[in-house]
Amino acid sequence: MKSKLILTAFLSVSLMACAQETPKVKHKSKTAVSKQNVKTVKFANAVDPICHMPTEPDMKDTAVYKNKTYGFCSAYCKDEFKKNPEKYVKN
Ligand SMILES: [Zn+2]
């Protein structure tokens, strides 16, 4: 929620900057946004789907499934998820 607001604000600033400057600036700022997204990894799951424990942003056991990053409390939960991700991810 919070980061979405920050991102919206950032994009607004970028758009204003683009209106005043050349289109080249837009490309440059787009790259910067991508780098920020990599640093602030947010998990697609609010809770560990295996043990139902709430996920923490600093969890080290993660798995990427369908372009989404999932966090797990332990390697055990991560392995269980990887065995059958479709069982745990419902869209
Ligand atoms: Zn777990």
PDB file of the backbone (N, CA, C, O) and the ligand in Angstrom, with CONECT records:
HET     ZN  A 101       1
ATOM      1  N   MET A   1       0.846  -1.204   0.000  1.00  0.00           N
ATOM      2  CA  MET A   1       0.000   0.000   0.000  1.00  0.00           C
ATOM      3  C   MET A   1       0.879   1.251   0.000  1.00  0.00           C
ATOM      4  O   MET A   1       0.748   2.123  -0.860  1.00  0.00           O
ATOM      5  N   LYS A   2       1.773   1.318   0.979  1.00  0.00           N
ATOM      6  CA  LYS A   2       2.630   2.479   1.141  1.00  0.00           C
ATOM      7  C   LYS A   2       3.511   2.682  -0.085  1.00  0.00           C
ATOM      8  O   LYS A   2       3.608   3.788  -0.617  1.00  0.00           O
ATOM      9  N   SER A   3       4.163   1.588  -0.534  1.00  0.00           N
ATOM     10  CA  SER A   3       5.087   1.683  -1.665  1.00  0.00           C
ATOM     11  C   SER A   3       4.358   2.068  -2.946  1.00  0.00           C
ATOM     12  O   SER A   3       4.922   2.730  -3.817  1.00  0.00           O
ATOM     13  N   LYS A   4       3.094   1.645  -3.054  1.00  0.00           N
ATOM     14  CA  LYS A   4       2.327   1.983  -4.244  1.00  0.00           C
ATOM     15  C   LYS A   4       2.108   3.496  -4.307  1.00  0.00           C
ATOM     16  O   LYS A   4       2.173   4.101  -5.377  1.00  0.00           O
ATOM     17  N   LEU A   5       1.850   4.090  -3.148  1.00  0.00           N
ATOM     18  CA  LEU A   5       1.680   5.540  -3.079  1.00  0.00           C
ATOM     19  C   LEU A   5       2.975   6.241  -3.470  1.00  0.00           C
ATOM     20  O   LEU A   5       2.969   7.223  -4.213  1.00  0.00           O
ATOM     21  N   ILE A   6       4.091   5.713  -2.951  1.00  0.00           N
ATOM     22  CA  ILE A   6       5.388   6.315  -3.257  1.00  0.00           C
ATOM     23  C   ILE A   6       5.664   6.204  -4.749  1.00  0.00           C
ATOM     24  O   ILE A   6       6.135   7.153  -5.377  1.00  0.00           O
ATOM     25  N   LEU A   7       5.364   5.034  -5.311  1.00  0.00           N
ATOM     26  CA  LEU A   7       5.590   4.813  -6.741  1.00  0.00           C
ATOM     27  C   LEU A   7       4.736   5.766  -7.568  1.00  0.00           C
ATOM     28  O   LEU A   7       5.210   6.337  -8.550  1.00  0.00           O
ATOM     29  N   THR A   8       3.482   5.936  -7.171  1.00  0.00           N
ATOM     30  CA  THR A   8       2.582   6.850  -7.873  1.00  0.00           C
ATOM     31  C   THR A   8       3.133   8.268  -7.832  1.00  0.00           C
ATOM     32  O   THR A   8       3.112   8.989  -8.830  1.00  0.00           O
ATOM     33  N   ALA A   9       3.625   8.654  -6.665  1.00  0.00           N
ATOM     34  CA  ALA A   9       4.196   9.989  -6.516  1.00  0.00           C
ATOM     35  C   ALA A   9       5.424  10.139  -7.400  1.00  0.00           C
ATOM     36  O   ALA A   9       5.629  11.170  -8.041  1.00  0.00           O
ATOM     37  N   PHE A  10       6.238   9.082  -7.419  1.00  0.00           N
ATOM     38  CA  PHE A  10       7.463   9.106  -8.224  1.00  0.00           C
ATOM     39  C   PHE A  10       7.129   9.239  -9.700  1.00  0.00           C
ATOM     40  O   PHE A  10       7.766  10.012 -10.415  1.00  0.00           O
ATOM     41  N   LEU A  11       6.132   8.487 -10.161  1.00  0.00           N
ATOM     42  CA  LEU A  11       5.735   8.534 -11.558  1.00  0.00           C
ATOM     43  C   LEU A  11       5.192   9.916 -11.914  1.00  0.00           C
ATOM     44  O   LEU A  11       5.452  10.426 -13.004  1.00  0.00           O
ATOM     45  N   SER A  12       4.440  10.520 -10.996  1.00  0.00           N
ATOM     46  CA  SER A  12       3.909  11.858 -11.228  1.00  0.00           C
ATOM     47  C   SER A  12       5.044  12.848 -11.430  1.00  0.00           C
ATOM     48  O   SER A  12       5.000  13.692 -12.325  1.00  0.00           O
ATOM     49  N   VAL A  13       6.055  12.733 -10.588  1.00  0.00           N
ATOM     50  CA  VAL A  13       7.218  13.614 -10.689  1.00  0.00           C
ATOM     51  C   VAL A  13       7.920  13.381 -12.022  1.00  0.00           C
ATOM     52  O   VAL A  13       8.331  14.334 -12.683  1.00  0.00           O
ATOM     53  N   SER A  14       8.058  12.114 -12.421  1.00  0.00           N
ATOM     54  CA  SER A  14       8.711  11.770 -13.682  1.00  0.00           C
ATOM     55  C   SER A  14       7.960  12.371 -14.865  1.00  0.00           C
ATOM     56  O   SER A  14       8.563  12.916 -15.789  1.00  0.00           O
ATOM     57  N   LEU A  15       6.649  12.264 -14.822  1.00  0.00           N
ATOM     58  CA  LEU A  15       5.832  12.794 -15.911  1.00  0.00           C
ATOM     59  C   LEU A  15       5.992  14.300 -16.012  1.00  0.00           C
ATOM     60  O   LEU A  15       6.081  14.846 -17.112  1.00  0.00           O
ATOM     61  N   MET A  16       6.029  14.977 -14.867  1.00  0.00           N
ATOM     62  CA  MET A  16       6.211  16.429 -14.854  1.00  0.00           C
ATOM     63  C   MET A  16       7.576  16.790 -15.427  1.00  0.00           C
ATOM     64  O   MET A  16       7.707  17.750 -16.187  1.00  0.00           O
ATOM     65  N   ALA A  17       8.588  16.014 -15.058  1.00  0.00           N
ATOM     66  CA  ALA A  17       9.946  16.254 -15.538  1.00  0.00           C
ATOM     67  C   ALA A  17      10.011  16.064 -17.052  1.00  0.00           C
ATOM     68  O   ALA A  17      10.689  16.815 -17.754  1.00  0.00           O
ATOM     69  N   CYS A  18       9.295  15.047 -17.547  1.00  0.00           N
ATOM     70  CA  CYS A  18       9.296  14.758 -18.980  1.00  0.00           C
ATOM     71  C   CYS A  18       8.636  15.889 -19.767  1.00  0.00           C
ATOM     72  O   CYS A  18       9.058  16.207 -20.879  1.00  0.00           O
ATOM     73  N   ALA A  19       7.617  16.482 -19.194  1.00  0.00           N
ATOM     74  CA  ALA A  19       6.916  17.567 -19.866  1.00  0.00           C
ATOM     75  C   ALA A  19       7.842  18.757 -20.082  1.00  0.00           C
ATOM     76  O   ALA A  19       7.683  19.526 -21.030  1.00  0.00           O
ATOM     77  N   GLN A  20       8.812  18.891 -19.183  1.00  0.00           N
ATOM     78  CA  GLN A  20       9.730  20.028 -19.269  1.00  0.00           C
ATOM     79  C   GLN A  20      10.997  19.696 -20.052  1.00  0.00           C
ATOM     80  O   GLN A  20      11.637  20.581 -20.619  1.00  0.00           O
ATOM     81  N   GLU A  21      11.357  18.394 -20.078  1.00  0.00           N
ATOM     82  CA  GLU A  21      12.617  18.025 -20.719  1.00  0.00           C
ATOM     83  C   GLU A  21      12.403  17.093 -21.906  1.00  0.00           C
ATOM     84  O   GLU A  21      11.270  16.840 -22.314  1.00  0.00           O
ATOM     85  N   THR A  22      13.494  16.593 -22.448  1.00  0.00           N
ATOM     86  CA  THR A  22      13.448  15.741 -23.638  1.00  0.00           C
ATOM     87  C   THR A  22      12.994  14.325 -23.287  1.00  0.00           C
ATOM     88  O   THR A  22      13.107  13.910 -22.134  1.00  0.00           O
ATOM     89  N   PRO A  23      12.476  13.571 -24.282  1.00  0.00           N
ATOM     90  CA  PRO A  23      12.050  12.186 -24.036  1.00  0.00           C
ATOM     91  C   PRO A  23      13.166  11.282 -23.533  1.00  0.00           C
ATOM     92  O   PRO A  23      12.884  10.252 -22.919  1.00  0.00           O
ATOM     93  N   LYS A  24      14.411  11.634 -23.772  1.00  0.00           N
ATOM     94  CA  LYS A  24      15.543  10.820 -23.316  1.00  0.00           C
ATOM     95  C   LYS A  24      15.536  10.667 -21.799  1.00  0.00           C
ATOM     96  O   LYS A  24      15.960   9.638 -21.272  1.00  0.00           O
ATOM     97  N   VAL A  25      15.057  11.688 -21.103  1.00  0.00           N
ATOM     98  CA  VAL A  25      15.017  11.662 -19.644  1.00  0.00           C
ATOM     99  C   VAL A  25      14.067  10.566 -19.163  1.00  0.00           C
ATOM    100  O   VAL A  25      14.307   9.935 -18.134  1.00  0.00           O
ATOM    101  N   LYS A  26      13.003  10.347 -19.905  1.00  0.00           N
ATOM    102  CA  LYS A  26      12.008   9.344 -19.537  1.00  0.00           C
ATOM    103  C   LYS A  26      12.625   7.948 -19.508  1.00  0.00           C
ATOM    104  O   LYS A  26      12.373   7.163 -18.595  1.00  0.00           O
ATOM    105  N   HIS A  27      13.433   7.655 -20.517  1.00  0.00           N
ATOM    106  CA  HIS A  27      14.087   6.347 -20.594  1.00  0.00           C
ATOM    107  C   HIS A  27      15.028   6.137 -19.411  1.00  0.00           C
ATOM    108  O   HIS A  27      15.093   5.046 -18.846  1.00  0.00           O
ATOM    109  N   LYS A  28      15.742   7.170 -19.051  1.00  0.00           N
ATOM    110  CA  LYS A  28      16.701   7.105 -17.963  1.00  0.00           C
ATOM    111  C   LYS A  28      15.996   6.813 -16.637  1.00  0.00           C
ATOM    112  O   LYS A  28      16.446   5.957 -15.876  1.00  0.00           O
ATOM    113  N   SER A  29      14.915   7.503 -16.357  1.00  0.00           N
ATOM    114  CA  SER A  29      14.203   7.317 -15.094  1.00  0.00           C
ATOM    115  C   SER A  29      13.530   5.948 -15.027  1.00  0.00           C
ATOM    116  O   SER A  29      13.355   5.395 -13.942  1.00  0.00           O
ATOM    117  N   LYS A  30      13.149   5.397 -16.193  1.00  0.00           N
ATOM    118  CA  LYS A  30      12.518   4.079 -16.231  1.00  0.00           C
ATOM    119  C   LYS A  30      13.500   3.019 -15.733  1.00  0.00           C
ATOM    120  O   LYS A  30      13.120   2.093 -15.016  1.00  0.00           O
ATOM    121  N   THR A  31      14.744   3.164 -16.116  1.00  0.00           N
ATOM    122  CA  THR A  31      15.784   2.239 -15.676  1.00  0.00           C
ATOM    123  C   THR A  31      15.953   2.321 -14.164  1.00  0.00           C
ATOM    124  O   THR A  31      16.127   1.300 -13.499  1.00  0.00           O
ATOM    125  N   ALA A  32      15.905   3.515 -13.630  1.00  0.00           N
ATOM    126  CA  ALA A  32      16.068   3.719 -12.189  1.00  0.00           C
ATOM    127  C   ALA A  32      14.948   3.029 -11.412  1.00  0.00           C
ATOM    128  O   ALA A  32      15.189   2.460 -10.348  1.00  0.00           O
ATOM    129  N   VAL A  33      13.742   3.078 -11.933  1.00  0.00           N
ATOM    130  CA  VAL A  33      12.596   2.444 -11.268  1.00  0.00           C
ATOM    131  C   VAL A  33      12.786   0.942 -11.215  1.00  0.00           C
ATOM    132  O   VAL A  33      12.503   0.312 -10.196  1.00  0.00           O
ATOM    133  N   SER A  34      13.268   0.360 -12.316  1.00  0.00           N
ATOM    134  CA  SER A  34      13.485  -1.078 -12.371  1.00  0.00           C
ATOM    135  C   SER A  34      14.483  -1.525 -11.314  1.00  0.00           C
ATOM    136  O   SER A  34      14.286  -2.552 -10.664  1.00  0.00           O
ATOM    137  N   LYS A  35      15.536  -0.770 -11.144  1.00  0.00           N
ATOM    138  CA  LYS A  35      16.549  -1.110 -10.144  1.00  0.00           C
ATOM    139  C   LYS A  35      15.965  -1.049  -8.738  1.00  0.00           C
ATOM    140  O   LYS A  35      16.287  -1.889  -7.898  1.00  0.00           O
ATOM    141  N   GLN A  36      15.123  -0.078  -8.477  1.00  0.00           N
ATOM    142  CA  GLN A  36      14.505   0.058  -7.153  1.00  0.00           C
ATOM    143  C   GLN A  36      13.616  -1.137  -6.851  1.00  0.00           C
ATOM    144  O   GLN A  36      13.571  -1.620  -5.719  1.00  0.00           O
ATOM    145  N   ASN A  37      12.911  -1.609  -7.867  1.00  0.00           N
ATOM    146  CA  ASN A  37      12.011  -2.744  -7.674  1.00  0.00           C
ATOM    147  C   ASN A  37      12.777  -4.007  -7.289  1.00  0.00           C
ATOM    148  O   ASN A  37      12.291  -4.827  -6.509  1.00  0.00           O
ATOM    149  N   VAL A  38      13.964  -4.152  -7.838  1.00  0.00           N
ATOM    150  CA  VAL A  38      14.775  -5.331  -7.532  1.00  0.00           C
ATOM    151  C   VAL A  38      15.212  -5.303  -6.073  1.00  0.00           C
ATOM    152  O   VAL A  38      15.232  -6.336  -5.404  1.00  0.00           O
ATOM    153  N   LYS A  39      15.558  -4.126  -5.589  1.00  0.00           N
ATOM    154  CA  LYS A  39      16.031  -4.001  -4.205  1.00  0.00           C
ATOM    155  C   LYS A  39      14.916  -4.254  -3.195  1.00  0.00           C
ATOM    156  O   LYS A  39      15.110  -4.978  -2.219  1.00  0.00           O
ATOM    157  N   THR A  40      13.765  -3.666  -3.427  1.00  0.00           N
ATOM    158  CA  THR A  40      12.661  -3.831  -2.476  1.00  0.00           C
ATOM    159  C   THR A  40      11.775  -4.988  -2.913  1.00  0.00           C
ATOM    160  O   THR A  40      10.719  -4.790  -3.515  1.00  0.00           O
ATOM    161  N   VAL A  41      12.219  -6.189  -2.603  1.00  0.00           N
ATOM    162  CA  VAL A  41      11.467  -7.385  -2.971  1.00  0.00           C
ATOM    163  C   VAL A  41      10.275  -7.541  -2.029  1.00  0.00           C
ATOM    164  O   VAL A  41      10.415  -7.562  -0.806  1.00  0.00           O
ATOM    165  N   LYS A  42       9.116  -7.647  -2.638  1.00  0.00           N
ATOM    166  CA  LYS A  42       7.911  -7.891  -1.844  1.00  0.00           C
ATOM    167  C   LYS A  42       7.333  -9.218  -2.278  1.00  0.00           C
ATOM    168  O   LYS A  42       7.217  -9.495  -3.472  1.00  0.00           O
ATOM    169  N   PHE A  43       6.976 -10.023  -1.325  1.00  0.00           N
ATOM    170  CA  PHE A  43       6.481 -11.345  -1.645  1.00  0.00           C
ATOM    171  C   PHE A  43       5.017 -11.300  -2.060  1.00  0.00           C
ATOM    172  O   PHE A  43       4.225 -10.498  -1.566  1.00  0.00           O
ATOM    173  N   ALA A  44       4.696 -12.186  -2.976  1.00  0.00           N
ATOM    174  CA  ALA A  44       3.323 -12.268  -3.462  1.00  0.00           C
ATOM    175  C   ALA A  44       2.415 -12.871  -2.403  1.00  0.00           C
ATOM    176  O   ALA A  44       1.199 -12.676  -2.428  1.00  0.00           O
ATOM    177  N   ASN A  45       3.009 -13.599  -1.480  1.00  0.00           N
ATOM    178  CA  ASN A  45       2.207 -14.251  -0.437  1.00  0.00           C
ATOM    179  C   ASN A  45       2.336 -13.522   0.895  1.00  0.00           C
ATOM    180  O   ASN A  45       3.441 -13.215   1.340  1.00  0.00           O
ATOM    181  N   ALA A  46       1.208 -13.250   1.518  1.00  0.00           N
ATOM    182  CA  ALA A  46       1.212 -12.602   2.832  1.00  0.00           C
ATOM    183  C   ALA A  46       1.578 -13.605   3.916  1.00  0.00           C
ATOM    184  O   ALA A  46       2.143 -13.247   4.950  1.00  0.00           O
ATOM    185  N   VAL A  47       1.246 -14.876   3.663  1.00  0.00           N
ATOM    186  CA  VAL A  47       1.599 -15.932   4.619  1.00  0.00           C
ATOM    187  C   VAL A  47       2.302 -17.080   3.900  1.00  0.00           C
ATOM    188  O   VAL A  47       2.084 -17.318   2.712  1.00  0.00           O
ATOM    189  N   ASP A  48       3.133 -17.770   4.634  1.00  0.00           N
ATOM    190  CA  ASP A  48       3.791 -18.972   4.131  1.00  0.00           C
ATOM    191  C   ASP A  48       2.687 -19.991   3.807  1.00  0.00           C
ATOM    192  O   ASP A  48       1.962 -20.414   4.707  1.00  0.00           O
ATOM    193  N   PRO A  49       2.553 -20.390   2.533  1.00  0.00           N
ATOM    194  CA  PRO A  49       1.448 -21.285   2.166  1.00  0.00           C
ATOM    195  C   PRO A  49       1.568 -22.686   2.765  1.00  0.00           C
ATOM    196  O   PRO A  49       0.585 -23.426   2.802  1.00  0.00           O
ATOM    197  N   ILE A  50       2.745 -23.052   3.227  1.00  0.00           N
ATOM    198  CA  ILE A  50       2.945 -24.390   3.775  1.00  0.00           C
ATOM    199  C   ILE A  50       2.546 -24.433   5.253  1.00  0.00           C
ATOM    200  O   ILE A  50       1.774 -25.297   5.667  1.00  0.00           O
ATOM    201  N   CYS A  51       3.071 -23.506   6.035  1.00  0.00           N
ATOM    202  CA  CYS A  51       2.822 -23.548   7.487  1.00  0.00           C
ATOM    203  C   CYS A  51       1.926 -22.409   7.954  1.00  0.00           C
ATOM    204  O   CYS A  51       1.597 -22.328   9.137  1.00  0.00           O
ATOM    205  N   HIS A  52       1.522 -21.518   7.027  1.00  0.00           N
ATOM    206  CA  HIS A  52       0.601 -20.408   7.313  1.00  0.00           C
ATOM    207  C   HIS A  52       1.165 -19.380   8.283  1.00  0.00           C
ATOM    208  O   HIS A  52       0.420 -18.706   8.994  1.00  0.00           O
ATOM    209  N   MET A  53       2.462 -19.269   8.306  1.00  0.00           N
ATOM    210  CA  MET A  53       3.129 -18.273   9.126  1.00  0.00           C
ATOM    211  C   MET A  53       3.232 -16.979   8.317  1.00  0.00           C
ATOM    212  O   MET A  53       3.538 -17.040   7.126  1.00  0.00           O
ATOM    213  N   PRO A  54       2.986 -15.809   8.919  1.00  0.00           N
ATOM    214  CA  PRO A  54       3.101 -14.557   8.147  1.00  0.00           C
ATOM    215  C   PRO A  54       4.509 -14.361   7.588  1.00  0.00           C
ATOM    216  O   PRO A  54       5.489 -14.604   8.291  1.00  0.00           O
ATOM    217  N   THR A  55       4.619 -13.928   6.344  1.00  0.00           N
ATOM    218  CA  THR A  55       5.939 -13.737   5.733  1.00  0.00           C
ATOM    219  C   THR A  55       6.538 -12.408   6.167  1.00  0.00           C
ATOM    220  O   THR A  55       5.827 -11.428   6.390  1.00  0.00           O
ATOM    221  N   GLU A  56       7.872 -12.397   6.282  1.00  0.00           N
ATOM    222  CA  GLU A  56       8.615 -11.197   6.651  1.00  0.00           C
ATOM    223  C   GLU A  56       9.404 -10.730   5.428  1.00  0.00           C
ATOM    224  O   GLU A  56       9.856 -11.556   4.635  1.00  0.00           O
ATOM    225  N   PRO A  57       9.579  -9.388   5.262  1.00  0.00           N
ATOM    226  CA  PRO A  57      10.308  -8.891   4.081  1.00  0.00           C
ATOM    227  C   PRO A  57      11.749  -9.384   3.994  1.00  0.00           C
ATOM    228  O   PRO A  57      12.326  -9.413   2.907  1.00  0.00           O
ATOM    229  N   ASP A  58      12.341  -9.778   5.139  1.00  0.00           N
ATOM    230  CA  ASP A  58      13.749 -10.199   5.108  1.00  0.00           C
ATOM    231  C   ASP A  58      13.931 -11.709   5.033  1.00  0.00           C
ATOM    232  O   ASP A  58      15.026 -12.217   5.274  1.00  0.00           O
ATOM    233  N   MET A  59      12.869 -12.426   4.703  1.00  0.00           N
ATOM    234  CA  MET A  59      12.997 -13.883   4.580  1.00  0.00           C
ATOM    235  C   MET A  59      13.964 -14.251   3.454  1.00  0.00           C
ATOM    236  O   MET A  59      13.932 -13.676   2.366  1.00  0.00           O
ATOM    237  N   LYS A  60      14.823 -15.226   3.750  1.00  0.00           N
ATOM    238  CA  LYS A  60      15.862 -15.597   2.779  1.00  0.00           C
ATOM    239  C   LYS A  60      15.442 -16.763   1.894  1.00  0.00           C
ATOM    240  O   LYS A  60      15.997 -16.951   0.811  1.00  0.00           O
ATOM    241  N   ASP A  61      14.482 -17.534   2.338  1.00  0.00           N
ATOM    242  CA  ASP A  61      14.023 -18.659   1.522  1.00  0.00           C
ATOM    243  C   ASP A  61      12.889 -18.182   0.622  1.00  0.00           C
ATOM    244  O   ASP A  61      11.755 -17.991   1.060  1.00  0.00           O
ATOM    245  N   THR A  62      13.234 -17.997  -0.649  1.00  0.00           N
ATOM    246  CA  THR A  62      12.246 -17.486  -1.592  1.00  0.00           C
ATOM    247  C   THR A  62      12.191 -18.364  -2.833  1.00  0.00           C
ATOM    248  O   THR A  62      13.160 -19.043  -3.174  1.00  0.00           O
ATOM    249  N   ALA A  63      11.058 -18.341  -3.494  1.00  0.00           N
ATOM    250  CA  ALA A  63      10.902 -19.065  -4.750  1.00  0.00           C
ATOM    251  C   ALA A  63      10.116 -18.189  -5.710  1.00  0.00           C
ATOM    252  O   ALA A  63       9.162 -17.516  -5.321  1.00  0.00           O
ATOM    253  N   VAL A  64      10.536 -18.208  -6.979  1.00  0.00           N
ATOM    254  CA  VAL A  64       9.829 -17.427  -7.988  1.00  0.00           C
ATOM    255  C   VAL A  64       8.943 -18.360  -8.790  1.00  0.00           C
ATOM    256  O   VAL A  64       9.407 -19.355  -9.347  1.00  0.00           O
ATOM    257  N   TYR A  65       7.674 -18.031  -8.842  1.00  0.00           N
ATOM    258  CA  TYR A  65       6.726 -18.835  -9.594  1.00  0.00           C
ATOM    259  C   TYR A  65       5.810 -17.901 -10.373  1.00  0.00           C
ATOM    260  O   TYR A  65       5.166 -17.024  -9.797  1.00  0.00           O
ATOM    261  N   LYS A  66       5.756 -18.095 -11.690  1.00  0.00           N
ATOM    262  CA  LYS A  66       4.958 -17.240 -12.579  1.00  0.00           C
ATOM    263  C   LYS A  66       5.250 -15.751 -12.357  1.00  0.00           C
ATOM    264  O   LYS A  66       4.340 -14.937 -12.203  1.00  0.00           O
ATOM    265  N   ASN A  67       6.541 -15.422 -12.347  1.00  0.00           N
ATOM    266  CA  ASN A  67       7.021 -14.042 -12.214  1.00  0.00           C
ATOM    267  C   ASN A  67       6.671 -13.402 -10.881  1.00  0.00           C
ATOM    268  O   ASN A  67       6.741 -12.180 -10.747  1.00  0.00           O
ATOM    269  N   LYS A  68       6.298 -14.204  -9.896  1.00  0.00           N
ATOM    270  CA  LYS A  68       6.029 -13.655  -8.566  1.00  0.00           C
ATOM    271  C   LYS A  68       6.969 -14.310  -7.573  1.00  0.00           C
ATOM    272  O   LYS A  68       7.281 -15.497  -7.674  1.00  0.00           O
ATOM    273  N   THR A  69       7.416 -13.511  -6.608  1.00  0.00           N
ATOM    274  CA  THR A  69       8.326 -14.029  -5.604  1.00  0.00           C
ATOM    275  C   THR A  69       7.549 -14.388  -4.344  1.00  0.00           C
ATOM    276  O   THR A  69       6.779 -13.590  -3.810  1.00  0.00           O
ATOM    277  N   TYR A  70       7.777 -15.612  -3.892  1.00  0.00           N
ATOM    278  CA  TYR A  70       7.102 -16.086  -2.685  1.00  0.00           C
ATOM    279  C   TYR A  70       8.141 -16.283  -1.591  1.00  0.00           C
ATOM    280  O   TYR A  70       9.241 -16.776  -1.840  1.00  0.00           O
ATOM    281  N   GLY A  71       7.778 -15.894  -0.385  1.00  0.00           N
ATOM    282  CA  GLY A  71       8.686 -16.025   0.749  1.00  0.00           C
ATOM    283  C   GLY A  71       8.278 -17.181   1.645  1.00  0.00           C
ATOM    284  O   GLY A  71       7.096 -17.485   1.802  1.00  0.00           O
ATOM    285  N   PHE A  72       9.302 -17.828   2.239  1.00  0.00           N
ATOM    286  CA  PHE A  72       9.043 -18.980   3.104  1.00  0.00           C
ATOM    287  C   PHE A  72       9.886 -18.885   4.357  1.00  0.00           C
ATOM    288  O   PHE A  72      10.966 -18.294   4.346  1.00  0.00           O
ATOM    289  N   CYS A  73       9.391 -19.470   5.441  1.00  0.00           N
ATOM    290  CA  CYS A  73      10.096 -19.391   6.719  1.00  0.00           C
ATOM    291  C   CYS A  73      11.331 -20.267   6.728  1.00  0.00           C
ATOM    292  O   CYS A  73      12.272 -20.010   7.478  1.00  0.00           O
ATOM    293  N   SER A  74      11.335 -21.319   5.884  1.00  0.00           N
ATOM    294  CA  SER A  74      12.456 -22.255   5.904  1.00  0.00           C
ATOM    295  C   SER A  74      12.622 -22.909   4.538  1.00  0.00           C
ATOM    296  O   SER A  74      11.748 -22.827   3.675  1.00  0.00           O
ATOM    297  N   ALA A  75      13.777 -23.565   4.368  1.00  0.00           N
ATOM    298  CA  ALA A  75      14.050 -24.277   3.119  1.00  0.00           C
ATOM    299  C   ALA A  75      13.035 -25.406   2.933  1.00  0.00           C
ATOM    300  O   ALA A  75      12.678 -25.754   1.807  1.00  0.00           O
ATOM    301  N   TYR A  76      12.575 -25.974   4.051  1.00  0.00           N
ATOM    302  CA  TYR A  76      11.599 -27.060   3.990  1.00  0.00           C
ATOM    303  C   TYR A  76      10.306 -26.575   3.311  1.00  0.00           C
ATOM    304  O   TYR A  76       9.789 -27.232   2.407  1.00  0.00           O
ATOM    305  N   CYS A  77       9.794 -25.425   3.755  1.00  0.00           N
ATOM    306  CA  CYS A  77       8.557 -24.882   3.187  1.00  0.00           C
ATOM    307  C   CYS A  77       8.758 -24.531   1.710  1.00  0.00           C
ATOM    308  O   CYS A  77       7.876 -24.748   0.879  1.00  0.00           O
ATOM    309  N   LYS A  78       9.920 -23.992   1.408  1.00  0.00           N
ATOM    310  CA  LYS A  78      10.234 -23.626   0.026  1.00  0.00           C
ATOM    311  C   LYS A  78      10.226 -24.871  -0.866  1.00  0.00           C
ATOM    312  O   LYS A  78       9.671 -24.856  -1.964  1.00  0.00           O
ATOM    313  N   ASP A  79      10.844 -25.936  -0.382  1.00  0.00           N
ATOM    314  CA  ASP A  79      10.905 -27.179  -1.163  1.00  0.00           C
ATOM    315  C   ASP A  79       9.513 -27.780  -1.356  1.00  0.00           C
ATOM    316  O   ASP A  79       9.187 -28.288  -2.429  1.00  0.00           O
ATOM    317  N   GLU A  80       8.704 -27.715  -0.310  1.00  0.00           N
ATOM    318  CA  GLU A  80       7.338 -28.226  -0.416  1.00  0.00           C
ATOM    319  C   GLU A  80       6.555 -27.448  -1.474  1.00  0.00           C
ATOM    320  O   GLU A  80       5.790 -28.018  -2.252  1.00  0.00           O
ATOM    321  N   PHE A  81       6.768 -26.128  -1.480  1.00  0.00           N
ATOM    322  CA  PHE A  81       6.096 -25.273  -2.456  1.00  0.00           C
ATOM    323  C   PHE A  81       6.547 -25.616  -3.873  1.00  0.00           C
ATOM    324  O   PHE A  81       5.729 -25.711  -4.788  1.00  0.00           O
ATOM    325  N   LYS A  82       7.844 -25.799  -4.042  1.00  0.00           N
ATOM    326  CA  LYS A  82       8.407 -26.084  -5.373  1.00  0.00           C
ATOM    327  C   LYS A  82       7.941 -27.435  -5.915  1.00  0.00           C
ATOM    328  O   LYS A  82       7.850 -27.626  -7.128  1.00  0.00           O
ATOM    329  N   LYS A  83       7.650 -28.358  -5.022  1.00  0.00           N
ATOM    330  CA  LYS A  83       7.181 -29.679  -5.457  1.00  0.00           C
ATOM    331  C   LYS A  83       5.838 -29.568  -6.182  1.00  0.00           C
ATOM    332  O   LYS A  83       5.570 -30.282  -7.148  1.00  0.00           O
ATOM    333  N   ASN A  84       5.007 -28.654  -5.687  1.00  0.00           N
ATOM    334  CA  ASN A  84       3.659 -28.536  -6.266  1.00  0.00           C
ATOM    335  C   ASN A  84       3.123 -27.120  -6.070  1.00  0.00           C
ATOM    336  O   ASN A  84       2.195 -26.905  -5.291  1.00  0.00           O
ATOM    337  N   PRO A  85       3.718 -26.142  -6.788  1.00  0.00           N
ATOM    338  CA  PRO A  85       3.316 -24.742  -6.596  1.00  0.00           C
ATOM    339  C   PRO A  85       1.846 -24.473  -6.911  1.00  0.00           C
ATOM    340  O   PRO A  85       1.213 -23.633  -6.271  1.00  0.00           O
ATOM    341  N   GLU A  86       1.313 -25.182  -7.888  1.00  0.00           N
ATOM    342  CA  GLU A  86      -0.082 -24.929  -8.271  1.00  0.00           C
ATOM    343  C   GLU A  86      -1.063 -25.263  -7.162  1.00  0.00           C
ATOM    344  O   GLU A  86      -2.167 -24.721  -7.103  1.00  0.00           O
ATOM    345  N   LYS A  87      -0.649 -26.151  -6.296  1.00  0.00           N
ATOM    346  CA  LYS A  87      -1.503 -26.523  -5.167  1.00  0.00           C
ATOM    347  C   LYS A  87      -1.654 -25.358  -4.187  1.00  0.00           C
ATOM    348  O   LYS A  87      -2.689 -25.188  -3.542  1.00  0.00           O
ATOM    349  N   TYR A  88      -0.575 -24.556  -4.099  1.00  0.00           N
ATOM    350  CA  TYR A  88      -0.558 -23.478  -3.110  1.00  0.00           C
ATOM    351  C   TYR A  88      -0.924 -22.117  -3.680  1.00  0.00           C
ATOM    352  O   TYR A  88      -1.372 -21.231  -2.952  1.00  0.00           O
ATOM    353  N   VAL A  89      -0.731 -21.951  -4.992  1.00  0.00           N
ATOM    354  CA  VAL A  89      -1.057 -20.669  -5.625  1.00  0.00           C
ATOM    355  C   VAL A  89      -2.406 -20.788  -6.315  1.00  0.00           C
ATOM    356  O   VAL A  89      -2.574 -21.557  -7.261  1.00  0.00           O
ATOM    357  N   LYS A  90      -3.349 -20.022  -5.830  1.00  0.00           N
ATOM    358  CA  LYS A  90      -4.673 -20.059  -6.441  1.00  0.00           C
ATOM    359  C   LYS A  90      -5.022 -18.697  -7.026  1.00  0.00           C
ATOM    360  O   LYS A  90      -5.106 -17.698  -6.311  1.00  0.00           O
ATOM    361  N   ASN A  91      -5.220 -18.677  -8.317  1.00  0.00           N
ATOM    362  CA  ASN A  91      -5.607 -17.415  -8.968  1.00  0.00           C
ATOM    363  C   ASN A  91      -6.967 -17.570  -9.656  1.00  0.00           C
ATOM    364  O   ASN A  91      -7.465 -16.620 -10.259  1.00  0.00           O
TER     365      ASN A  91
HETATM  366 ZN    ZN A 101       6.913 -22.205   6.729  1.00  0.00          ZN2+
END
